[in-house]
Amino acid sequence: MVGPSRPQFVLFGSSIVQLCFSHGGWGSILSDIYSRKADILLRGYYGWNSRRAVQVLDQVFPKDAPVQPALVIVYFGGNDSMGPHSSGLGPHVPLDEYMENMRKIAIHLKSLSDTTRIIFMSCPPVDEARVSSSTSGIFSEVVRTNELCQIYSNSCIKLCQELGVKVVDLFSAFQKRDGWTTACFTDGIHLSAEGSKIVVEEILKVLKEAEWVPSLHWKSMPTEFSEDSPYDLVAADGKRTLNPSEWTFHREVHWD
């Protein structure tokens, strides 16, 4: 563990989380936005569903940990919502069980500390044409439809409203973007840089509007080692130094 200690933001989910530092991903964007403010920790697992998430909750988020996360962003649902395989194998999870699993995740995270905040992200849409046209000698047929995605997305949103958990409606957010089927995905399912920007915009919107104390919006959080120093760059008048610790203009262009 390196110091000083910063608030921890944990990203917990399936491949959309595991890959969120790839292709200009939303995890890497958050790491830039929250540099010197919070540590972004990745706990993403390719191919996972809510069943597997529930199995490891105590390992990923132990209740007796000396430091608990300030924020956990959770995404499961894309794999759960896949059509069931005739063998009974595979990632599909029936809707009722998916809802119960997500409830268990929320309850566990709420129990970690009084100041651990939670954001769930609902199931996004997919580019059905690309998904259905993709063939592989490795996998059986992949059944992913926007009808199923929407059902699981709506159920996740409804559960969050019931539990008082903040939620990002990815299913709706993506479809507001013109040409979303080609712009938002690398392969029809996983996110491109453009898709990740939408995710970040929606997360920041929640963080800005949430009445959490302390606020977890990047502009409201303290900056590490922000004191003035004689070793900073010297101003043009040659009589003083300029403290760059709060220079955020490069972020404000995109995220303010």
ABEGO torsion letter per residue (X at the ends): XBOBBBBBBBBBEBAAAAAAABGGBAAAAAAAAABGABBBBBBBBBGBBAAAAAAAAAAABBAABABBBABBBBBBGAAAABBBBAAGBEABBBAAAAAAAAAAAAAAAAAABAABBBBBBBBBBBBAAAAAABBBAABBBBBBBAAAAAAAAAAAAAAAAAAGBBBBBAAAAAAABBGAAAAABAAGABBBAAAAAAAAAAAAAAAAABBBOBBABAAABBBBGABBBAABBBBAAGABBBBAAABAAAAAAAAX
